[in-house]
Amino acid sequence: MPAILKGISASPGIVVGPVHLLRWEVPEVPATAIDPADVDRELERLRIAFARAAERLRAVRERAVRNAGEAEARIFEVQVDILEDPELIGRVTSVIEQHFSAERAFDVVMLEWREHFARSPHAMLRERVSDLVDVHIRVLSLLLGLEDHDPVDLPRGTNAILVTHDLTPSLTLQLDRSAIAAIATDAGTRTSHVAILARSLGLPAVVGLLDATTRLKAGQQVILDGTAGTILTRPTEAELADARLRGQREALEGEQLRRVATTDAVSRDGARVEILANVDLPDEAALASESGAEGVGLMRTEFLVVGRTAMPDEDEQYEAYANVVRAFAGKPVVIRTFDVGGDKLPVGGWPQEPNPFLGWRAIRMCLDQPELFKTQLRALLRAAALGDVRINLPLVVTLDEVRQAKALIAESASELAARGVPHRADVPIGIMVETPAAAVLADSLAGHVAFFSIGTNDLVQYTLAVDRGNATLASRYTPLHPAVLRLIEMTQSVAAARGIGVGVCGEMASEPIMAFALIGLGIRQLSVSPLAVGRVKLIVRGVRTSVAAAAVQEAMRAETAAEAERILRARLVAEVDSELLHA
């Protein structure tokens, strides 16, 4: 009998396909003692497992080179080096000789190493922690006879639905979009890394399923509905036929939206709204430039470092930024400096914090690491010589942070001038408004920046004290909460009064009902995923700003987020063809 697994809609679309189950977590290891006579056998099992793991990693590296590039694939070279480390081999051998099974000995040693490396004062050792976890999983899976679960093993055209607990950086690098048609995860929310990545890649996705990895079986045929946030198991023939028909209909609607995306976003009462694209990965530039977007409202740069064992140098960063600037040929490109931290961490080398979202992240990290920051700033100033680049500073909460950042930008420009490197020194500087502090202090900050970018993903999180990556709290993560709407209105009012630009670049802008609310709040620049450009333009063209303004004023007087949403939805449904809400 069919069963429905309910999660969170992360990326729209419907896919019928087999489950590719990926349990990428350290397996349980029984505390097994061995007979002294079996020591040599266990040592041979360890040798074979290490050799097979190294062989597998070399194959994974080659696939990662094709998917993501040579630099990103270096993570797997590091893991091979760990497997070949004489100290590790000697330590595990010693424990086996104390009459422990190979899997138990390896598990004990790896747990020791991971704890030791995580506590090390040396960054180079801390950088190995995530690599150790991956090696730990890979070798234990071989020793315990578990199925080898690399997503790269799937043949092209498999049309598989990847089901895993969460996507780590190393797994993300292995994704083969010719084989993976959709993603489902136990963890995550609509604004978590995996959800944003799925939308960027155009892959339907359901997150926050909690226990899909234990309820689904490898190879079973399911229907993943990224729009509804569900997975249907054991579908009937009628349900399969209906899903395929809906998939065809969505493809047709997608073609219609792509045609709308080439038009201007002008409301029924003549207000023009600028629709820009969010770019998460540099190789998305071509897709984003063809989406109908009028520029880039947010280029996230942390994906240059997530999953890397070393920070990219100035030239590598310059090429990444330059590719996006060239793709948009004179259109505005807003590039956010590293927002590393929270749920976007490089491989190792990061403080172990009980609450990383409130910790050492974004502008705080950059200002505390001026040489690392200036490397990025020099690359940005060089790319600015190619087009209309604007620099955006994340998680600003004080004017001092703006002043320090601008001083480092000036230093970076001087260093480039001294080297005789072409660059632009007068790049417009803006800030992300993503905390209540920044919204409340907007009037003080406005005189020192050229624009505000309202980052609703974090603004909702910090306003409501709800971890946006916590699937258990997903129902409490409510962007239409009256408090959030009031902070956005406050920021927009200050920007309008001070004559600086203001836009919204969080995931909120991509949703029809939320875009309607933002238009009502006076926002005239929305930055969305490339795939959402047509849908958002369709909403803009279907509404009157006067109606949106009246609706959002009523919503802000509501006592609860649910009441605010009911008000906005009712007014939007009355204003536009209901088909637009599902396009």
C-alpha positions as CSV (number, residue, x, y, z in Angstrom):
1,M,0.0,0.0,0.0
2,P,1.4,3.5,-0.9
3,A,2.8,5.6,1.9
4,I,3.7,9.3,1.9
5,L,6.8,10.7,3.6
6,K,6.3,14.3,4.4
7,G,9.2,16.8,4.4
8,I,9.8,20.3,3.4
9,S,9.6,21.6,-0.2
10,A,13.1,22.7,-1.1
11,S,13.2,22.8,-4.9
12,P,10.1,22.3,-7.1
13,G,9.6,19.6,-9.6
14,I,8.4,16.0,-9.7
15,V,10.5,13.0,-10.4
16,V,9.7,9.3,-10.8
17,G,12.8,7.2,-10.2
18,P,14.7,4.6,-8.1
19,V,16.1,5.5,-4.7
20,H,19.9,5.7,-4.4
21,L,20.4,5.4,-0.7
22,L,23.5,7.0,0.7
23,R,24.1,6.4,4.4
24,W,27.2,8.5,4.7
25,E,27.7,8.2,8.5
26,V,30.1,6.3,10.7
27,P,28.5,2.9,11.2
28,E,28.1,1.1,14.6
29,V,31.1,-1.2,15.3
30,P,30.6,-4.2,17.7
31,A,33.2,-4.5,20.4
32,T,34.7,-7.7,19.0
33,A,37.8,-9.5,20.5
34,I,39.7,-12.0,18.4
35,D,41.7,-15.1,19.0
36,P,45.5,-14.5,19.0
37,A,45.7,-16.8,16.0
38,D,43.5,-14.5,14.0
39,V,45.8,-11.4,14.2
40,D,47.4,-12.0,10.8
41,R,44.0,-12.5,9.2
42,E,42.8,-9.2,10.6
43,L,45.9,-7.4,9.5
44,E,45.4,-8.7,6.0
45,R,41.7,-7.5,6.1
46,L,42.9,-4.1,7.1
47,R,45.5,-4.0,4.3
48,I,42.9,-5.0,1.7
49,A,40.3,-2.4,3.0
50,F,42.9,0.4,2.9
51,A,43.9,-0.5,-0.6
52,R,40.3,-0.7,-1.8
53,A,39.5,2.6,-0.1
54,A,42.5,4.3,-1.8
55,E,41.6,2.9,-5.2
56,R,38.0,4.1,-4.7
57,L,39.2,7.6,-3.7
58,R,41.4,7.9,-6.8
59,A,38.3,7.1,-8.9
60,V,36.2,9.6,-7.0
61,R,38.9,12.3,-7.5
62,E,38.8,11.8,-11.2
63,R,35.1,12.2,-11.3
64,A,35.3,15.3,-9.1
65,V,37.8,16.8,-11.4
66,R,35.3,16.5,-14.3
67,N,32.4,17.8,-12.2
68,A,34.0,20.5,-10.1
69,G,37.6,21.1,-11.3
70,E,41.1,20.2,-10.3
71,A,41.4,22.5,-7.3
72,E,38.2,21.3,-5.6
73,A,39.1,17.6,-6.2
74,R,42.3,17.9,-4.1
75,I,40.2,17.0,-1.0
76,F,40.4,13.4,-2.1
77,E,44.1,13.5,-2.5
78,V,44.3,14.4,1.2
79,Q,42.2,11.4,2.1
80,V,44.4,9.1,0.1
81,D,47.4,10.6,2.0
82,I,45.7,9.8,5.3
83,L,45.2,6.1,4.3
84,E,48.9,5.9,3.4
85,D,50.1,7.6,6.7
86,P,52.6,5.1,8.3
87,E,51.7,6.4,11.8
88,L,48.0,5.6,11.3
89,I,48.8,2.2,9.9
90,G,51.2,1.5,12.7
91,R,48.7,2.6,15.4
92,V,45.9,0.4,14.0
93,T,48.2,-2.5,13.6
94,S,49.2,-2.2,17.3
95,V,45.6,-2.3,18.5
96,I,44.9,-5.3,16.3
97,E,47.9,-7.0,17.9
98,Q,46.1,-6.5,21.3
99,H,43.5,-8.9,20.0
100,F,40.9,-6.5,18.6
101,S,39.2,-7.0,15.2
102,A,40.3,-4.8,12.3
103,E,37.1,-2.8,12.3
104,R,37.2,-2.3,16.1
105,A,40.8,-1.3,16.1
106,F,40.4,1.1,13.2
107,D,37.3,2.7,14.8
108,V,39.1,3.2,18.1
109,V,42.1,4.8,16.5
110,M,40.1,7.1,14.2
111,L,38.0,8.3,17.1
112,E,41.2,9.2,19.0
113,W,42.7,11.0,16.0
114,R,39.5,12.9,15.3
115,E,39.3,14.2,18.8
116,H,43.0,15.0,18.9
117,F,43.0,16.9,15.6
118,A,39.8,18.8,16.5
119,R,41.4,20.1,19.7
120,S,44.8,21.0,18.1
121,P,45.9,24.6,18.2
122,H,47.4,24.1,14.7
123,A,45.0,24.9,11.9
124,M,46.7,22.4,9.5
125,L,45.7,19.6,11.9
126,R,42.2,20.9,12.5
127,E,41.8,21.0,8.7
128,R,42.0,17.3,8.6
129,V,38.9,16.5,10.8
130,S,36.3,16.3,8.0
131,D,38.8,14.2,5.9
132,L,39.2,11.9,8.8
133,V,35.5,11.4,9.1
134,D,35.2,10.5,5.4
135,V,38.0,8.0,5.6
136,H,36.5,6.6,8.8
137,I,33.2,5.9,7.1
138,R,34.8,4.6,3.9
139,V,37.1,2.1,5.5
140,L,34.6,0.9,8.2
141,S,32.0,0.3,5.4
142,L,34.5,-2.0,3.7
143,L,35.6,-3.8,6.8
144,L,32.0,-4.4,7.9
145,G,30.9,-5.6,4.5
146,L,28.5,-2.7,4.0
147,E,27.5,-1.6,0.5
148,D,29.8,1.0,-0.9
149,H,27.7,4.1,-1.3
150,D,29.4,6.6,-3.6
151,P,27.0,8.7,-5.6
152,V,29.5,8.7,-8.5
153,D,28.8,5.0,-9.2
154,L,25.5,5.7,-10.9
155,P,25.5,5.3,-14.7
156,R,24.4,8.3,-16.8
157,G,20.7,8.5,-17.3
158,T,19.8,6.6,-14.2
159,N,17.4,9.3,-13.1
160,A,17.9,8.3,-9.5
161,I,16.7,10.1,-6.4
162,L,19.6,10.6,-4.0
163,V,18.4,9.9,-0.4
164,T,20.9,10.7,2.4
165,H,21.0,12.2,5.8
166,D,22.6,15.5,4.6
167,L,24.9,16.6,1.9
168,T,28.5,17.2,3.0
169,P,31.0,19.2,0.9
170,S,32.8,16.0,-0.2
171,L,29.5,14.4,-1.3
172,T,28.4,17.6,-3.1
173,L,31.6,17.5,-5.2
174,Q,30.7,14.0,-6.3
175,L,27.2,14.8,-7.5
176,D,26.7,13.8,-11.1
177,R,23.8,15.7,-12.5
178,S,23.5,13.3,-15.5
179,A,22.6,10.5,-13.0
180,I,21.0,12.2,-10.1
181,A,17.5,13.6,-10.9
182,A,16.4,14.7,-7.4
183,I,17.6,15.0,-3.8
184,A,15.9,14.0,-0.5
185,T,17.5,14.5,2.9
186,D,16.6,13.7,6.5
187,A,18.1,17.0,7.7
188,G,17.7,20.5,6.3
189,T,15.2,23.3,5.8
190,R,14.2,25.5,2.9
191,T,17.1,27.8,3.6
192,S,19.8,25.2,4.4
193,H,22.8,24.7,2.2
194,V,21.4,21.6,0.5
195,A,18.1,23.3,-0.4
196,I,19.9,26.3,-1.9
197,L,22.2,24.1,-3.8
198,A,19.4,22.0,-5.2
199,R,17.6,25.1,-6.5
200,S,20.8,26.3,-8.0
201,L,21.3,23.0,-9.8
202,G,17.7,22.8,-10.9
203,L,17.2,19.5,-9.1
204,P,13.8,18.9,-7.4
205,A,14.4,18.3,-3.7
206,V,12.6,17.5,-0.4
207,V,14.5,18.1,2.9
208,G,13.7,17.7,6.6
209,L,12.3,14.2,6.1
210,L,13.9,13.1,9.4
211,D,14.0,9.4,8.8
212,A,13.8,8.8,5.0
213,T,17.2,6.9,5.1
214,T,15.7,4.3,7.4
215,R,12.2,4.1,5.7
216,L,13.3,3.8,2.1
217,K,15.1,1.0,0.4
218,A,17.8,1.2,-2.2
219,G,16.4,0.7,-5.7
220,Q,12.7,1.1,-4.8
221,Q,10.6,3.2,-7.2
222,V,9.2,6.3,-5.6
223,I,7.7,9.6,-6.7
224,L,9.4,12.7,-5.3
225,D,7.3,15.9,-5.4
226,G,9.6,18.8,-4.7
227,T,6.7,21.2,-4.9
228,A,4.6,19.5,-2.3
229,G,7.5,18.3,-0.2
230,T,6.6,14.6,-0.3
231,I,7.9,11.2,-1.3
232,L,5.3,8.6,-2.3
233,T,6.5,5.0,-1.8
234,R,5.0,2.0,-3.5
235,P,3.1,4.1,-6.1
236,T,0.3,2.5,-8.2
237,E,0.5,2.4,-11.9
238,A,-2.2,5.2,-12.0
239,E,-0.1,7.3,-9.6
240,L,3.0,6.8,-11.7
241,A,1.1,7.8,-14.8
242,D,-0.3,10.9,-13.1
243,A,3.2,11.9,-11.8
244,R,4.7,11.6,-15.3
245,L,1.8,13.7,-16.7
246,R,2.4,16.3,-14.1
247,G,6.1,16.3,-14.9
248,Q,5.3,16.9,-18.5
249,R,2.9,19.7,-17.5
250,E,5.6,21.3,-15.3
251,A,8.0,21.2,-18.2
252,L,5.5,23.0,-20.4
253,E,4.9,25.5,-17.7
254,G,8.6,26.0,-17.4
255,E,8.8,26.8,-21.1
256,Q,6.0,29.4,-20.6
257,L,7.9,30.9,-17.6
258,R,11.1,31.1,-19.6
259,R,9.2,33.2,-22.2
260,V,7.8,35.5,-19.4
261,A,11.4,35.8,-18.0
262,T,12.5,37.8,-21.1
263,T,9.9,40.5,-20.4
264,D,10.0,43.5,-18.0
265,A,8.6,43.0,-14.5
266,V,6.0,45.9,-14.5
267,S,3.0,45.7,-12.2
268,R,-0.5,46.4,-13.4
269,D,-0.4,49.9,-12.0
270,G,3.0,50.7,-13.7
271,A,5.6,50.1,-11.0
272,R,8.8,48.5,-12.3
273,V,10.5,45.8,-10.2
274,E,14.1,44.9,-11.0
275,I,14.5,41.1,-11.0
276,L,18.1,39.9,-10.4
277,A,19.6,36.4,-10.0
278,N,21.3,34.8,-7.1
279,V,24.5,32.9,-8.2
280,D,25.8,30.2,-5.8
281,L,28.5,28.6,-8.0
282,P,30.6,30.4,-10.6
283,D,29.7,27.9,-13.3
284,E,26.1,29.0,-12.9
285,A,26.8,32.3,-14.5
286,A,25.8,31.3,-18.0
287,L,22.5,29.8,-16.8
288,A,21.8,32.9,-14.7
289,S,22.6,35.3,-17.5
290,E,20.1,33.5,-19.8
291,S,17.4,33.4,-17.2
292,G,16.0,36.8,-17.9
293,A,17.6,38.3,-14.8
294,E,18.8,41.9,-15.1
295,G,22.0,41.3,-13.2
296,V,23.2,39.5,-10.1
297,G,21.8,40.6,-6.8
298,L,23.8,38.1,-4.8
299,M,26.9,36.1,-5.7
300,R,27.7,33.9,-2.8
301,T,31.4,33.4,-2.6
302,E,31.7,30.9,0.2
303,F,31.2,28.0,-2.2
304,L,34.7,28.8,-3.4
305,V,35.9,27.5,0.0
306,V,33.4,25.0,1.3
307,G,34.7,21.6,0.8
308,R,38.3,22.9,0.2
309,T,41.3,22.1,2.2
310,A,42.9,25.4,1.4
311,M,41.7,28.9,0.6
312,P,41.7,29.8,-3.1
313,D,44.4,32.3,-4.0
314,E,43.8,35.8,-5.6
315,D,44.1,34.6,-9.2
316,E,41.7,31.7,-8.8
317,Q,39.2,34.0,-7.1
318,Y,39.6,36.7,-9.7
319,E,38.8,34.2,-12.5
320,A,35.7,33.0,-10.7
321,Y,34.4,36.6,-10.2
322,A,35.5,37.7,-13.7
323,N,33.5,34.8,-15.3
324,V,30.3,36.0,-13.7
325,V,31.0,39.7,-14.5
326,R,31.7,38.8,-18.2
327,A,28.6,36.7,-18.4
328,F,26.5,39.7,-17.5
329,A,28.2,42.1,-19.8
330,G,27.8,45.4,-18.1
331,K,24.8,44.5,-15.9
332,P,25.2,45.0,-12.1
333,V,26.9,42.1,-10.3
334,V,26.7,42.3,-6.5
335,I,29.3,40.0,-4.9
336,R,29.1,39.1,-1.2
337,T,32.4,38.7,0.6
338,F,32.9,35.4,2.4
339,D,29.9,34.5,4.6
340,V,31.8,31.5,5.9
341,G,30.4,30.0,9.1
342,G,27.1,28.7,10.4
343,D,26.2,25.9,8.0
344,K,28.9,26.9,5.4
345,L,32.2,25.7,6.7
346,P,35.5,24.9,4.9
347,V,37.0,21.5,5.5
348,G,38.3,21.6,9.1
349,G,40.4,24.5,10.4
350,W,37.4,26.0,12.1
351,P,36.6,26.6,15.7
352,Q,34.4,24.0,17.3
353,E,31.5,26.2,18.4
354,P,28.3,25.2,20.3
355,N,26.3,27.8,18.3
356,P,28.2,28.6,15.0
357,F,25.4,30.9,13.7
358,L,26.1,33.2,16.6
359,G,29.8,32.7,16.5
360,W,32.9,33.5,14.4
361,R,31.5,33.9,11.0
362,A,31.1,36.2,8.0
363,I,32.4,39.8,8.4
364,R,33.8,38.9,11.9
365,M,36.0,36.2,10.5
366,C,37.1,38.4,7.6
367,L,38.1,41.4,9.8
368,D,40.0,39.1,12.2
369,Q,41.8,37.5,9.2
370,P,42.8,40.7,7.2
371,E,45.3,39.0,4.9
372,L,42.7,36.3,3.9
373,F,40.1,39.1,3.5
374,K,42.4,41.3,1.4
375,T,43.2,38.4,-0.9
376,Q,39.5,38.3,-1.7
377,L,39.1,42.1,-1.9
378,R,42.0,42.4,-4.4
379,A,40.4,39.8,-6.6
380,L,37.1,41.6,-6.4
381,L,38.6,45.0,-7.3
382,R,40.4,43.4,-10.2
383,A,37.1,41.9,-11.4
384,A,35.4,45.3,-11.0
385,A,37.6,46.6,-13.8
386,L,35.6,44.4,-16.2
387,G,32.1,45.6,-15.3
388,D,29.6,46.9,-12.8
389,V,30.7,45.1,-9.7
390,R,29.4,46.0,-6.2
391,I,30.7,44.6,-2.9
392,N,28.4,43.4,-0.3
393,L,29.4,42.8,3.4
394,P,27.6,40.1,5.3
395,L,26.3,40.0,8.9
396,V,27.2,43.7,9.7
397,V,25.8,44.8,13.0
398,T,28.0,47.9,13.8
399,L,29.3,50.9,12.0
400,D,32.8,50.0,13.1
401,E,32.7,46.8,10.9
402,V,31.8,48.9,7.9
403,R,34.7,51.4,8.6
404,Q,37.2,48.6,9.1
405,A,36.1,46.8,5.9
406,K,36.3,50.0,3.9
407,A,39.8,50.6,5.2
408,L,40.9,47.2,4.1
409,I,39.3,47.8,0.7
410,A,41.4,51.0,0.4
411,E,44.6,49.1,1.4
412,S,43.8,46.4,-1.2
413,A,43.4,49.0,-3.9
414,S,46.7,50.6,-2.9
415,E,48.5,47.2,-3.1
416,L,47.1,46.6,-6.6
417,A,48.1,50.0,-7.7
418,A,51.7,49.4,-6.4
419,R,51.8,46.2,-8.4
420,G,50.5,48.0,-11.5
421,V,47.5,45.6,-11.7
422,P,44.3,46.9,-13.4
423,H,41.5,47.4,-11.0
424,R,38.7,49.7,-9.9
425,A,39.1,51.5,-6.6
426,D,35.7,53.2,-6.3
427,V,33.5,50.1,-6.1
428,P,30.1,50.7,-4.4
429,I,30.0,49.1,-1.0
430,G,26.8,47.8,0.6
431,I,25.8,45.7,3.5
432,M,23.6,42.7,4.2
433,V,20.7,43.6,6.5
434,E,20.2,40.2,8.1
435,T,19.9,40.9,11.8
436,P,17.4,43.0,13.8
437,A,20.5,45.1,14.9
438,A,21.2,46.1,11.3
439,A,17.6,46.9,10.6
440,V,17.2,49.1,13.8
441,L,20.5,50.9,13.0
442,A,19.8,51.3,9.3
443,D,19.6,55.1,9.7
444,S,23.1,55.2,11.2
445,L,24.5,52.8,8.6
446,A,22.9,54.4,5.5
447,G,25.3,57.3,5.4
448,H,28.3,55.0,5.0
449,V,27.1,52.5,2.3
450,A,25.7,52.7,-1.2
451,F,23.0,50.1,-0.8
452,F,21.2,47.6,1.5
453,S,20.7,44.0,0.6
454,I,18.1,42.4,3.0
455,G,19.1,38.8,3.6
456,T,15.8,37.3,4.7
457,N,17.2,33.8,5.3
458,D,19.2,35.0,8.3
459,L,16.9,37.9,9.2
460,V,14.1,35.5,9.9
461,Q,16.4,33.2,11.9
462,Y,17.8,35.9,14.1
463,T,14.5,37.8,14.6
464,L,12.5,34.7,15.6
465,A,15.4,32.9,17.3
466,V,14.8,29.8,15.1
467,D,17.7,27.8,13.7
468,R,17.0,27.8,10.0
469,G,18.8,24.5,9.5
470,N,16.8,22.7,12.2
471,A,14.2,20.5,10.5
472,T,12.3,20.1,13.8
473,L,11.7,23.8,14.0
474,A,10.8,24.3,10.3
475,S,7.2,25.1,11.1
476,R,8.4,27.9,13.4
477,Y,10.5,29.4,10.6
478,T,7.9,31.9,9.3
479,P,9.2,34.7,7.0
480,L,5.8,36.4,7.1
481,H,5.9,36.9,10.8
482,P,4.7,40.5,11.5
483,A,8.1,41.3,13.3
484,V,10.0,40.3,10.1
485,L,7.7,42.4,7.9
486,R,8.1,45.4,10.2
487,L,11.9,45.1,10.1
488,I,11.9,45.0,6.3
489,E,9.6,48.0,6.1
490,M,11.9,49.9,8.5
491,T,14.9,49.2,6.4
492,Q,13.2,50.1,3.1
493,S,11.9,53.4,4.6
494,V,15.4,54.4,5.7
495,A,16.9,53.5,2.3
496,A,14.2,55.5,0.5
497,A,14.7,58.5,2.7
498,R,18.5,58.5,2.4
499,G,18.4,57.8,-1.3
500,I,20.3,54.5,-1.4
501,G,19.4,51.3,-3.1
502,V,17.6,48.5,-1.3
503,G,16.8,45.0,-2.4
504,V,15.9,41.5,-1.0
505,C,18.2,38.6,-1.9
506,G,17.0,35.9,0.5
507,E,15.0,32.9,-0.5
508,M,11.8,34.7,0.6
509,A,11.9,36.7,-2.6
510,S,11.4,33.6,-4.8
511,E,8.0,32.7,-3.2
512,P,4.9,34.2,-4.9
513,I,3.1,35.2,-1.6
514,M,6.3,36.6,-0.1
515,A,7.2,38.4,-3.3
516,F,3.7,40.0,-3.1
517,A,4.4,41.1,0.5
518,L,7.8,42.5,-0.4
519,I,6.3,44.5,-3.3
520,G,3.7,45.9,-0.9
521,L,6.5,47.0,1.5
522,G,8.0,49.1,-1.3
523,I,10.8,46.8,-2.3
524,R,11.6,47.3,-6.0
525,Q,14.6,45.0,-6.4
526,L,14.3,41.2,-5.9
527,S,17.1,38.7,-6.3
528,V,16.0,35.1,-6.8
529,S,17.3,31.8,-8.0
530,P,17.7,31.8,-11.8
531,L,14.9,29.2,-12.1
532,A,12.5,31.5,-10.2
533,V,13.0,34.6,-12.4
534,G,10.0,33.8,-14.7
535,R,7.6,33.0,-11.9
536,V,8.5,36.1,-9.9
537,K,8.1,38.3,-13.0
538,L,4.7,36.7,-13.6
539,I,3.6,37.6,-10.1
540,V,4.8,41.2,-10.5
541,R,3.0,41.6,-13.8
542,G,-0.2,40.2,-12.2
543,V,-0.6,42.5,-9.2
544,R,-1.1,46.1,-8.4
545,T,1.3,47.6,-5.9
546,S,-1.5,49.5,-4.2
547,V,-3.3,46.3,-3.4
548,A,0.0,44.7,-2.2
549,A,0.7,47.7,0.0
550,A,-2.8,47.5,1.6
551,A,-2.5,43.8,2.1
552,V,0.9,43.9,3.8
553,Q,-0.1,46.8,6.1
554,E,-3.0,44.7,7.3
555,A,-0.7,41.7,7.7
556,M,1.7,43.6,9.9
557,R,-1.2,44.4,12.2
558,A,-1.9,40.7,12.6
559,E,-1.1,39.0,15.9
560,T,0.4,35.8,14.5
561,A,2.4,34.7,11.4
562,A,-0.4,32.4,10.4
563,E,-2.9,35.2,10.4
564,A,-0.5,37.4,8.4
565,E,-0.1,34.7,5.8
566,R,-3.9,34.1,5.6
567,I,-4.4,37.8,4.9
568,L,-1.7,38.0,2.2
569,R,-2.8,34.8,0.5
570,A,-6.4,35.9,0.4
571,R,-5.5,39.2,-1.1
572,L,-3.1,37.7,-3.6
573,V,-5.6,35.0,-4.7
574,A,-8.2,37.7,-5.3
575,E,-5.7,39.8,-7.3
576,V,-4.2,37.2,-9.7
577,D,-5.2,34.1,-11.5
578,S,-4.7,31.3,-9.0
579,E,-2.7,29.4,-11.6
580,L,0.1,31.9,-11.2
581,L,0.6,30.8,-7.6
582,H,1.6,27.3,-8.8
583,A,3.4,28.2,-12.0
